[in-house]
Amino acid sequence: MSESESKIELYEITPVGTSEPEKRDVSAAPLVFERYVQPCAAELLGSALFIFIGCVSVIENVESTGRLQPALAHGLALAIVIAVLGEISGGHFNPAVTISVYLNAGLRLRLLFPYVAAQLCGGLIGAALAKAICSEEAYASSAGAAFNTVQTDAQAWKAVVAEMLMTLFLTLVVCMGAVNERSRTHLAPLCIGLTVAADILAGQNGNENAPKQVVPMVLSLGLKPPVSQHELH
């Protein structure tokens, strides 16, 4: 046996009764944070900012601007948060959008309910902040379309059909513009924001988002009028 062979042999010998140290998966924690914590945090933050801008645009709206101010505020705010946070969470900020994306195989089931919960909590935070910074006079004079648009039972079915069509329009744009591989485009944030603005301009309230209906209702319990007329997409 040559000297070099003996060195290799000695180097490769493992003492009896010993084992190699177990390898720890040091990447598991960052992986969980990036896949689950970050997306939910992005949905909460984006929903809070979006609803905050939407509520303030309605509370501080003046009669001369009509629906234009809320429509532009909602559309621009949504396009911005999708462009900024979309690479982290997908930029849903709407339970209807989250469900649609899940049905189109664009979201894992384990993230479905955390996303919806984050969106509702973010909506509550955003609406609460809007109410906190606005004057009581402005808040008292605002009228929530989610509460006062439908005054009779005969108007209810028309409102339901309108909400269904506007939600269909929004989810169609999201799924085709951002999820479908054949039709998605880098202009998806702008297209989605314009869709929300168009819905608000076309309808009296444009409430195709659960947080914008539930959150103002929660904040207005026992208070004066509801928060917003066009909150959120």
Disulfide bonds with the S-S distance in Angstrom:
none
